[in-house]
Amino acid sequence: MAAALLGGLAGCGSPTSEPPQHGAPKYTGTGYEKEEDGQAAAKGSGETGKRGQALPQGHRSKRAARGFSLVATGDLLIHDSVIRQARADAGGSGYDFSRMIAAAKPMASGADLAICHMETVYGADGGPFTGYPLFQTPPQLAHSVKKTGYDSCSTASNHTLDAGAEGVGRTLKAMDAAGLKHVGSARSAAERKRPAVLRAGGAKVAQLAYTYGTNGIPVPEDKPWLVNLIDPERIIADARAARRAGADVVVASMHWGTEWQEDPDSLQRSVAGKLTASRSHGRRDIDLIIGTHAHVPQAYEKVNGTWVVYGMGDQIAGKMNDPRGSMGTAARFRFAPPTKRGHGEWTVEKAEFTPFLMETEPRQTLVDLATKESRSSGNAQQDEAYDSIRKVVYSRGAAKDGLRMVP
């Protein structure tokens, strides 16, 4: 089954929504994250949470002690132009990605739990650092992400093996140093067995992460734990193990889908159906699925009563041939505890999203499209992105299940 699933996912065809422009590579199932031609040569919920401005560090409100809020965002895709911008933002000494993603800080720092997706692996201290097609990112990204308010990041992607085992090791070491939890890739068999376990409100939350493949780079036979590949049976087994270890909520981060396709493909739908249908002792095995990889926002949908975010789009990316590569969403969920202490399931009592745009000119900057300022700016690019994102997010009936847009 694993072979069939991976073969189907890796064999995704070329984008159907919009053909590549002149000079752009055709998607072959081995990656389509190239910047726009010439770009590489161009210049560089009302309630405060764990690090909310209204509450001191470590303090939690009475409500947060009962339930918890979770925020998740899309791919951190560090192109050459993004690296140059981070260099400029650091004043030419080191790299600082904080300003670029500052728009995400209020929601990330205000949530009880904030999750990112670390799409690319890190280069050695001092470089060299590279973008597409084999990414090696400045390790300072980990510090910037932590500073923004994130607690944990999935690291399973089609670029996890771009720099081999060394790249995996460098990435996880830098994330450890920054205080970021991580899951999806590992340095040992023992590390692979451990999900990212985090405290949020009164809950213990386990995060799992998997990818459809690694762009044709084989996973070493003697190091199969380097990256987690999608296999529904394995994912369910991991979720049950996390539950036995005491997890109240299990979140699965999935790097999957067909790039540049807004509709979830057949494998996304099939895997989502299997994962959300799986139950043990009358309780769901997986409580939330959050997706990355497609580079365009995809739909939110309740499947078998469980929220699935098929794709959140990119959070950071350079300018690509398809303008949708600069669009993304933040998924925001409020979990409520069981009605009887120690019994039953935690449930999502509120589902929300925020549309974002990564502006690439005059300098790369993340913009929250749901704020009053952006809605009244008269910026045609922002207006187009706002309409496009809302349309696709609601395209599978999420509005009737209570999904709402918030800044």
The 8 nearest C-alpha neighbors of each residue, nearest first, counted from 0:
[[1, 3, 2, 4, 230, 231, 5, 232],
 [2, 0, 230, 4, 3, 5, 229, 231],
 [3, 1, 5, 0, 4, 6, 230, 7],
 [4, 2, 0, 6, 1, 5, 7, 8],
 [5, 3, 1, 7, 6, 2, 0, 8],
 [6, 4, 8, 2, 7, 3, 211, 9],
 [5, 7, 3, 9, 4, 8, 2, 10],
 [8, 6, 4, 10, 5, 9, 3, 11],
 [7, 9, 5, 10, 6, 11, 211, 4],
 [8, 10, 28, 6, 7, 11, 5, 212],
 [9, 11, 7, 8, 28, 6, 12, 27],
 [12, 10, 257, 9, 28, 8, 7, 13],
 [13, 11, 10, 14, 27, 26, 28, 257],
 [12, 14, 26, 15, 25, 27, 11, 258],
 [15, 13, 259, 260, 16, 18, 17, 258],
 [14, 16, 17, 260, 13, 18, 259, 12],
 [17, 15, 14, 260, 18, 259, 261, 13],
 [16, 18, 15, 14, 19, 321, 259, 20],
 [19, 17, 14, 20, 15, 16, 13, 321],
 [20, 18, 23, 17, 21, 320, 25, 24],
 [21, 19, 23, 320, 22, 18, 321, 17],
 [20, 22, 23, 19, 36, 24, 320, 18],
 [21, 23, 20, 24, 36, 19, 35, 320],
 [24, 22, 21, 19, 20, 25, 320, 36],
 [25, 23, 26, 22, 31, 19, 33, 27],
 [26, 24, 27, 23, 13, 19, 31, 14],
 [25, 27, 13, 31, 28, 24, 30, 12],
 [28, 26, 29, 25, 12, 13, 30, 11],
 [27, 29, 9, 10, 11, 30, 26, 214],
 [30, 28, 214, 27, 215, 26, 31, 9],
 [29, 31, 28, 32, 214, 26, 27, 157],
 [32, 30, 26, 33, 24, 29, 258, 25],
 [31, 33, 30, 131, 34, 132, 319, 76],
 [34, 32, 131, 31, 319, 35, 132, 23],
 [35, 33, 319, 318, 317, 38, 36, 32],
 [34, 36, 319, 320, 38, 318, 37, 33],
 [37, 35, 38, 34, 22, 23, 39, 320],
 [36, 38, 40, 39, 35, 41, 34, 22],
 [37, 39, 41, 40, 35, 36, 34, 318],
 [40, 38, 37, 41, 79, 80, 34, 36],
 [41, 39, 38, 37, 42, 80, 43, 36],
 [40, 42, 38, 39, 43, 37, 80, 83],
 [43, 41, 40, 80, 83, 84, 38, 39],
 [42, 83, 84, 80, 41, 81, 87, 362],
 [45, 46, 47, 109, 106, 110, 68, 405],
 [44, 46, 47, 109, 48, 106, 51, 110],
 [47, 45, 44, 48, 109, 51, 110, 60],
 [46, 48, 51, 109, 53, 45, 54, 52],
 [47, 49, 109, 51, 110, 111, 50, 46],
 [50, 48, 111, 51, 57, 109, 110, 56],
 [49, 51, 108, 48, 56, 109, 52, 54],
 [52, 50, 47, 109, 48, 53, 54, 108],
 [51, 53, 54, 50, 47, 55, 109, 48],
 [52, 54, 51, 47, 55, 50, 48, 46],
 [53, 55, 51, 52, 58, 56, 47, 50],
 [54, 56, 58, 57, 53, 50, 52, 51],
 [57, 55, 50, 58, 49, 54, 51, 59],
 [56, 58, 49, 55, 59, 50, 54, 48],
 [59, 57, 56, 55, 54, 49, 60, 48],
 [60, 58, 63, 64, 57, 61, 48, 49],
 [59, 61, 63, 62, 64, 58, 48, 47],
 [60, 62, 64, 63, 59, 65, 66, 200],
 [61, 63, 65, 64, 60, 66, 67, 59],
 [64, 62, 200, 66, 60, 67, 65, 61],
 [63, 65, 200, 201, 61, 62, 66, 60],
 [66, 64, 62, 63, 201, 200, 336, 61],
 [67, 65, 335, 63, 334, 200, 336, 64],
 [66, 68, 200, 63, 334, 199, 111, 333],
 [67, 69, 333, 111, 110, 332, 334, 112],
 [68, 70, 112, 332, 331, 113, 110, 111],
 [69, 71, 331, 113, 330, 114, 112, 107],
 [72, 70, 114, 330, 329, 115, 113, 331],
 [73, 71, 329, 115, 311, 330, 328, 114],
 [74, 72, 311, 313, 314, 312, 116, 291],
 [73, 75, 313, 116, 314, 76, 118, 291],
 [74, 76, 315, 117, 118, 314, 77, 116],
 [77, 75, 316, 315, 74, 118, 78, 119],
 [78, 76, 81, 316, 75, 130, 136, 82],
 [77, 79, 130, 81, 317, 80, 76, 131],
 [80, 78, 130, 82, 81, 39, 129, 83],
 [79, 81, 83, 43, 82, 78, 317, 39],
 [82, 80, 84, 78, 83, 79, 77, 317],
 [81, 83, 79, 85, 80, 84, 86, 78],
 [82, 84, 43, 86, 80, 81, 85, 87],
 [83, 85, 43, 81, 87, 86, 82, 88],
 [86, 84, 95, 94, 88, 96, 82, 87],
 [87, 85, 94, 83, 89, 91, 84, 88],
 [86, 88, 84, 90, 91, 89, 85, 83],
 [89, 87, 85, 90, 86, 95, 84, 94],
 [90, 88, 95, 94, 86, 87, 91, 92],
 [89, 91, 87, 88, 92, 86, 93, 94],
 [90, 92, 87, 86, 89, 93, 88, 94],
 [93, 91, 90, 89, 86, 94, 87, 88],
 [92, 94, 89, 86, 91, 95, 139, 90],
 [95, 93, 86, 85, 89, 139, 96, 92],
 [94, 96, 85, 89, 97, 88, 143, 86],
 [95, 97, 85, 143, 99, 98, 140, 94],
 [98, 96, 143, 99, 100, 95, 101, 147],
 [99, 97, 101, 100, 96, 364, 88, 95],
 [98, 100, 364, 97, 96, 365, 101, 363],
 [101, 99, 365, 102, 98, 97, 103, 364],
 [100, 102, 98, 104, 103, 99, 97, 147],
 [103, 101, 100, 104, 365, 366, 367, 105],
 [104, 102, 101, 100, 105, 106, 107, 147],
 [103, 105, 147, 107, 101, 106, 102, 108],
 [106, 104, 108, 107, 109, 103, 102, 51],
 [105, 107, 109, 104, 108, 103, 110, 70],
 [108, 106, 148, 104, 113, 109, 110, 105],
 [107, 109, 148, 50, 105, 110, 104, 106],
 [108, 110, 48, 51, 47, 106, 107, 105],
 [111, 109, 48, 112, 68, 107, 108, 69],
 [110, 112, 68, 48, 199, 49, 67, 69],
 [111, 113, 69, 110, 199, 150, 70, 68],
 [112, 114, 70, 149, 107, 150, 69, 71],
 [113, 115, 71, 151, 152, 149, 150, 70],
 [116, 114, 152, 72, 71, 73, 151, 117],
 [115, 117, 153, 152, 74, 73, 118, 75],
 [118, 116, 154, 75, 119, 153, 152, 74],
 [117, 119, 75, 74, 156, 116, 76, 154],
 [120, 118, 158, 117, 134, 76, 159, 136],
 [121, 119, 135, 170, 166, 136, 159, 167],
 [122, 120, 136, 135, 170, 138, 137, 166],
 [121, 123, 135, 136, 126, 128, 137, 166],
 [122, 124, 126, 125, 121, 169, 127, 138],
 [125, 123, 126, 122, 138, 137, 127, 121],
 [124, 126, 123, 127, 137, 122, 128, 93],
 [127, 125, 128, 123, 124, 122, 137, 135],
 [126, 128, 125, 122, 129, 123, 135, 124],
 [129, 127, 126, 135, 136, 122, 137, 130],
 [128, 130, 135, 134, 79, 136, 127, 131],
 [129, 131, 78, 134, 79, 132, 77, 133],
 [132, 130, 133, 33, 134, 78, 32, 129],
 [131, 133, 134, 130, 33, 32, 30, 31],
 [134, 132, 161, 131, 130, 135, 129, 158],
 [133, 135, 130, 129, 131, 119, 132, 136],
 [136, 134, 122, 121, 129, 128, 120, 130],
 [135, 137, 121, 122, 128, 120, 138, 134],
 [136, 138, 139, 121, 122, 140, 128, 135],
 [139, 137, 140, 121, 141, 173, 136, 122],
 [138, 140, 141, 137, 142, 94, 143, 95],
 [141, 139, 143, 138, 142, 96, 144, 137],
 [140, 142, 144, 139, 174, 143, 177, 138],
 [141, 143, 145, 177, 139, 144, 140, 146],
 [144, 142, 97, 146, 140, 145, 141, 96],
 [145, 143, 147, 141, 146, 142, 149, 140],
 [144, 146, 149, 142, 148, 147, 143, 141],
 [147, 145, 143, 148, 144, 142, 97, 149],
 [148, 146, 104, 144, 145, 149, 143, 108],
 [147, 149, 108, 107, 145, 146, 104, 150],
 [150, 148, 113, 145, 114, 107, 151, 144],
 [149, 151, 113, 179, 114, 180, 112, 148],
 [150, 152, 180, 114, 179, 181, 149, 115],
 [153, 151, 115, 181, 116, 114, 117, 154],
 [152, 154, 116, 182, 183, 181, 208, 117],
 [155, 153, 183, 117, 184, 182, 156, 118],
 [156, 154, 183, 209, 210, 184, 226, 153],
 [157, 155, 210, 158, 159, 118, 254, 154],
 [156, 158, 213, 212, 214, 159, 210, 211],
 [159, 157, 161, 156, 160, 119, 213, 118],
 [158, 160, 156, 161, 157, 155, 120, 119],
 [159, 161, 163, 162, 158, 213, 216, 164],
 [162, 160, 158, 133, 159, 163, 134, 120],
 [163, 161, 166, 160, 165, 164, 135, 120],
 [164, 162, 160, 165, 166, 161, 167, 159],
 [163, 165, 167, 166, 168, 162, 160, 225],
 [166, 164, 168, 163, 167, 169, 162, 170],
 [165, 167, 162, 169, 168, 164, 163, 120],
 [168, 166, 164, 170, 165, 169, 171, 120],
 [167, 169, 165, 166, 171, 170, 172, 186],
 [170, 168, 166, 172, 167, 171, 121, 165],
 [171, 169, 121, 167, 173, 168, 172, 120],
 [170, 172, 174, 168, 173, 169, 175, 167],
 [173, 171, 175, 169, 174, 170, 168, 176],
 [174, 172, 176, 170, 175, 171, 138, 169],
 [175, 173, 171, 177, 179, 176, 141, 172],
 [174, 176, 172, 178, 173, 177, 179, 171],
 [175, 177, 173, 174, 178, 172, 179, 142],
 [178, 176, 174, 142, 175, 179, 141, 173],
 [179, 177, 175, 176, 174, 180, 145, 150],
 [180, 178, 174, 151, 150, 177, 175, 145],
 [179, 181, 151, 195, 150, 152, 178, 175],
 [182, 180, 152, 151, 153, 195, 179, 154],
 [181, 183, 153, 195, 184, 208, 154, 194],
 [184, 182, 155, 208, 154, 227, 209, 153],
 [185, 183, 226, 225, 155, 154, 182, 227],
 [186, 184, 225, 191, 187, 190, 224, 226],
 [185, 187, 168, 225, 190, 167, 188, 184],
 [188, 186, 190, 189, 185, 191, 224, 225],
 [187, 189, 191, 224, 190, 192, 186, 185],
 [188, 190, 187, 192, 191, 193, 186, 185],
 [191, 189, 187, 192, 193, 188, 185, 186],
 [190, 192, 188, 185, 189, 193, 224, 187],
 [193, 191, 190, 189, 194, 188, 237, 224],
 [192, 194, 190, 191, 195, 189, 182, 196],
 [195, 193, 207, 206, 196, 205, 182, 192],
 [194, 196, 206, 205, 182, 181, 180, 197],
 [197, 195, 205, 204, 194, 206, 203, 198],
 [196, 198, 204, 203, 199, 205, 195, 112],
 [197, 199, 203, 202, 204, 200, 196, 201],
 [200, 198, 111, 202, 67, 112, 201, 203],
 [199, 201, 64, 67, 63, 66, 202, 65],
 [200, 202, 64, 65, 199, 66, 203, 67],
 [203, 201, 199, 200, 198, 247, 204, 248],
 [202, 204, 198, 246, 247, 197, 199, 248],
 [205, 203, 248, 197, 246, 196, 249, 247],
 [206, 204, 196, 249, 195, 246, 194, 250],
 [205, 207, 250, 195, 194, 251, 249, 196],
 [206, 208, 251, 194, 252, 250, 182, 205],
 [209, 207, 183, 252, 251, 153, 182, 253],
 [210, 208, 227, 228, 253, 155, 229, 183],
 [211, 209, 254, 228, 156, 155, 212, 229],
 [210, 212, 255, 229, 228, 5, 8, 254],
 [213, 211, 157, 210, 214, 228, 9, 5],
 [212, 214, 157, 215, 216, 158, 160, 159],
 [215, 213, 29, 157, 216, 212, 30, 28],
 [214, 216, 213, 217, 29, 212, 28, 9],
 [215, 217, 213, 214, 218, 160, 161, 212],
 [218, 216, 215, 219, 213, 220, 160, 214],
 [217, 219, 223, 220, 216, 222, 225, 226],
 [220, 218, 222, 221, 223, 217, 225, 224],
 [219, 221, 222, 223, 218, 217, 224, 225],
 [220, 222, 219, 223, 218, 224, 225, 188],
 [223, 221, 219, 224, 220, 225, 218, 187],
 [224, 222, 225, 220, 219, 218, 221, 226],
 [223, 225, 222, 188, 226, 191, 185, 187],
 [226, 224, 185, 184, 223, 222, 186, 164],
 [227, 225, 184, 224, 183, 155, 228, 185],
 [226, 228, 209, 183, 184, 155, 210, 229],
 [229, 227, 210, 209, 211, 212, 230, 226],
 [230, 228, 209, 211, 210, 231, 227, 5],
 [229, 231, 1, 233, 232, 234, 228, 4],
 [232, 230, 234, 233, 235, 229, 270, 274],
 [233, 231, 235, 234, 230, 236, 1, 237],
 [232, 234, 236, 230, 235, 231, 237, 229],
 [235, 233, 231, 237, 236, 232, 238, 230],
 [234, 236, 238, 232, 237, 233, 231, 239],
 [237, 235, 233, 239, 234, 238, 232, 240],
 [238, 236, 240, 234, 235, 239, 233, 241],
 [237, 239, 235, 241, 240, 236, 284, 234],
 [238, 240, 242, 236, 241, 237, 243, 284],
 [239, 241, 237, 243, 242, 238, 236, 244],
 [242, 240, 244, 238, 239, 243, 246, 237],
 [241, 243, 246, 239, 245, 244, 240, 238],
 [244, 242, 240, 245, 241, 239, 246, 238],
 [243, 245, 241, 242, 246, 240, 239, 247],
 [244, 246, 242, 243, 247, 241, 203, 240],
 [247, 245, 242, 203, 248, 204, 241, 205],
 [246, 248, 203, 202, 204, 245, 242, 249],
 [247, 249, 204, 246, 286, 205, 250, 203],
 [250, 248, 205, 285, 286, 204, 206, 238],
 [249, 251, 206, 287, 286, 288, 207, 205],
 [252, 250, 207, 288, 208, 206, 253, 287],
 [253, 251, 208, 289, 290, 207, 288, 209],
 [252, 254, 290, 209, 255, 208, 210, 289],
 [255, 253, 210, 291, 292, 290, 156, 209],
 [254, 256, 211, 292, 253, 210, 291, 290],
 [257, 255, 293, 264, 267, 258, 263, 292],
 [258, 256, 11, 260, 293, 259, 264, 255],
 [257, 259, 293, 260, 294, 256, 14, 292],
 [260, 258, 14, 293, 295, 294, 261, 257],
 [261, 259, 258, 262, 257, 14, 16, 15],
 [260, 262, 297, 295, 259, 263, 296, 391],
 [261, 263, 260, 264, 297, 298, 391, 394],
 [264, 262, 267, 309, 261, 256, 268, 265],
 [263, 265, 267, 266, 256, 262, 268, 257],
 [266, 264, 268, 267, 269, 263, 270, 256],
 [265, 267, 269, 268, 264, 270, 8, 7],
 [268, 266, 270, 264, 265, 269, 263, 271],
 [267, 269, 271, 265, 266, 270, 272, 264],
 [268, 270, 266, 272, 271, 267, 265, 273],
 [269, 271, 273, 267, 272, 268, 266, 274],
 [272, 270, 268, 274, 269, 273, 267, 275],
 [271, 273, 269, 270, 275, 274, 268, 276],
 [274, 272, 270, 276, 271, 275, 277, 269],
 [275, 273, 271, 277, 276, 272, 270, 231],
 [274, 276, 272, 277, 273, 303, 271, 305],
 [277, 275, 273, 274, 272, 303, 278, 283],
 [278, 276, 274, 275, 284, 283, 273, 279],
 [279, 277, 283, 284, 282, 281, 276, 280],
 [278, 280, 282, 281, 283, 284, 277, 239],
 [281, 279, 282, 278, 283, 284, 343, 277],
 [280, 282, 279, 278, 283, 343, 284, 344],
 [281, 283, 278, 279, 280, 284, 344, 343],
 [282, 284, 278, 285, 277, 279, 286, 281],
 [285, 283, 278, 277, 238, 239, 279, 282],
 [286, 284, 249, 283, 287, 250, 275, 238],
 [285, 287, 249, 250, 248, 305, 283, 284],
 [288, 286, 250, 306, 285, 307, 305, 251],
 [289, 287, 307, 251, 250, 252, 308, 306],
 [288, 290, 308, 252, 307, 253, 251, 309],
 [291, 289, 310, 253, 309, 308, 254, 252],
 [290, 292, 310, 254, 311, 73, 293, 74],
 [291, 293, 254, 294, 255, 256, 258, 74],
 [292, 294, 258, 295, 259, 257, 256, 291],
 [295, 293, 312, 324, 313, 292, 259, 258],
 [294, 296, 312, 293, 323, 324, 259, 261],
 [297, 295, 312, 311, 327, 310, 388, 261],
 [298, 296, 310, 261, 309, 392, 391, 262],
 [297, 299, 392, 391, 309, 394, 393, 395],
 [298, 300, 308, 392, 307, 397, 309, 393],
 [301, 299, 397, 307, 306, 395, 302, 298],
 [300, 302, 306, 305, 304, 307, 303, 397],
 [303, 301, 305, 304, 300, 306, 275, 272],
 [304, 302, 305, 275, 276, 301, 272, 306],
 [303, 305, 302, 301, 306, 275, 276, 300],
 [306, 304, 301, 302, 303, 275, 287, 286],
 [307, 305, 301, 287, 300, 302, 288, 308],
 [308, 306, 288, 300, 299, 309, 301, 289],
 [309, 307, 299, 289, 310, 290, 288, 298],
 [308, 310, 290, 297, 298, 307, 299, 263],
 [311, 309, 290, 297, 291, 296, 308, 312],
 [310, 312, 73, 296, 328, 327, 291, 290],
 [313, 311, 327, 296, 295, 294, 73, 310],
 [314, 312, 74, 73, 327, 294, 315, 326],
 [313, 315, 73, 74, 75, 327, 72, 316],
 [316, 314, 75, 76, 313, 357, 74, 77],
 [317, 315, 76, 77, 78, 313, 325, 318],
 [318, 316, 78, 34, 80, 81, 319, 359],
 [317, 319, 34, 35, 359, 316, 38, 320],
 [320, 318, 35, 34, 321, 317, 324, 322],
 [321, 319, 35, 20, 322, 34, 19, 318],
 [320, 322, 323, 319, 324, 19, 17, 20],
 [323, 321, 324, 325, 320, 319, 318, 326],
 [322, 324, 326, 325, 321, 295, 294, 384],
 [325, 323, 294, 322, 326, 295, 321, 319],
 [324, 326, 357, 323, 356, 322, 313, 316],
 [327, 325, 356, 323, 324, 355, 312, 313],
 [326, 328, 312, 355, 313, 296, 311, 314],
 [329, 327, 354, 311, 353, 355, 330, 312],
 [328, 330, 72, 353, 352, 71, 331, 354],
 [331, 329, 352, 71, 70, 351, 328, 72],
 [330, 332, 70, 351, 352, 69, 350, 329],
 [333, 331, 350, 69, 349, 68, 351, 334],
 [332, 334, 68, 349, 347, 348, 67, 69],
 [335, 333, 347, 346, 67, 66, 348, 68],
 [334, 336, 66, 346, 345, 348, 347, 333],
 [337, 335, 345, 66, 338, 65, 346, 334],
 [338, 336, 345, 343, 339, 344, 342, 340],
 [337, 339, 336, 340, 343, 342, 344, 335],
 [340, 338, 337, 342, 341, 343, 336, 344],
 [341, 339, 342, 337, 338, 336, 343, 344],
 [340, 342, 339, 343, 337, 338, 336, 344],
 [343, 341, 339, 340, 337, 344, 338, 336],
 [344, 342, 337, 345, 341, 339, 282, 338],
 [345, 343, 337, 346, 282, 342, 336, 247],
 [344, 346, 336, 337, 335, 334, 248, 343],
 [345, 347, 335, 334, 344, 348, 336, 337],
 [348, 346, 334, 333, 349, 335, 332, 350],
 [347, 349, 333, 334, 346, 335, 350, 332],
 [348, 350, 333, 347, 332, 351, 334, 401],
 [351, 349, 332, 402, 331, 403, 333, 401],
 [352, 350, 403, 331, 402, 404, 332, 330],
 [351, 353, 330, 404, 329, 331, 405, 403],
 [352, 354, 329, 328, 405, 404, 406, 369],
 [355, 353, 328, 368, 327, 369, 367, 388],
 [356, 354, 367, 327, 368, 328, 366, 326],
 [355, 357, 326, 366, 325, 365, 358, 327],
 [358, 356, 365, 325, 364, 366, 359, 326],
 [357, 359, 364, 363, 360, 356, 365, 325],
 [358, 360, 363, 362, 318, 357, 361, 364],
 [361, 359, 362, 358, 363, 364, 318, 357],
 [360, 362, 359, 363, 358, 364, 43, 42],
 [363, 361, 360, 359, 364, 358, 84, 43],
 [362, 364, 359, 358, 360, 99, 357, 361],
 [365, 363, 99, 358, 357, 362, 366, 359],
 [364, 366, 357, 100, 99, 356, 102, 358],
 [367, 365, 356, 355, 368, 102, 357, 364],
 [368, 366, 355, 369, 102, 370, 354, 356],
 [369, 367, 355, 354, 373, 370, 366, 385],
 [368, 370, 406, 367, 405, 354, 353, 371],
 [371, 369, 406, 372, 373, 368, 367, 374],
 [372, 370, 374, 373, 375, 369, 368, 376],
 [373, 371, 370, 375, 374, 376, 369, 368],
 [372, 374, 376, 375, 370, 368, 371, 369],
 [373, 375, 371, 372, 376, 370, 369, 368],
 [376, 374, 372, 373, 377, 371, 378, 370],
 [375, 377, 373, 378, 374, 372, 371, 381],
 [376, 378, 375, 379, 374, 382, 373, 381],
 [379, 377, 376, 381, 380, 382, 373, 375],
 [380, 378, 382, 381, 383, 377, 384, 376],
 [381, 379, 383, 382, 378, 384, 385, 358],
 [380, 382, 384, 378, 379, 383, 385, 368],
 [383, 381, 379, 385, 384, 380, 378, 386],
 [382, 384, 380, 386, 385, 381, 379, 387],
 [383, 385, 387, 381, 382, 386, 388, 380],
 [386, 384, 382, 388, 383, 387, 381, 368],
 [385, 387, 383, 389, 384, 388, 390, 382],
 [388, 386, 384, 390, 385, 389, 383, 391],
 [387, 389, 385, 390, 391, 386, 384, 392],
 [390, 388, 392, 386, 391, 387, 393, 385],
 [389, 391, 387, 388, 393, 392, 394, 386],
 [390, 392, 394, 393, 388, 298, 389, 297],
 [393, 391, 298, 389, 299, 394, 390, 297],
 [392, 394, 397, 391, 390, 396, 395, 398],
 [395, 393, 391, 392, 396, 298, 390, 397],
 [396, 394, 393, 397, 300, 298, 299, 392],
 [395, 397, 398, 393, 394, 399, 300, 400],
 [398, 396, 400, 300, 393, 399, 402, 395],
 [399, 397, 402, 401, 400, 396, 393, 403],
 [398, 400, 401, 397, 396, 402, 393, 395],
 [401, 399, 397, 398, 402, 396, 301, 300],
 [400, 402, 398, 399, 403, 397, 350, 349],
 [403, 401, 398, 350, 351, 397, 400, 404],
 [404, 402, 351, 401, 352, 405, 350, 398],
 [403, 405, 352, 351, 353, 402, 406, 369],
 [404, 406, 353, 352, 369, 351, 403, 370],
 [405, 369, 370, 353, 367, 404, 368, 354]]
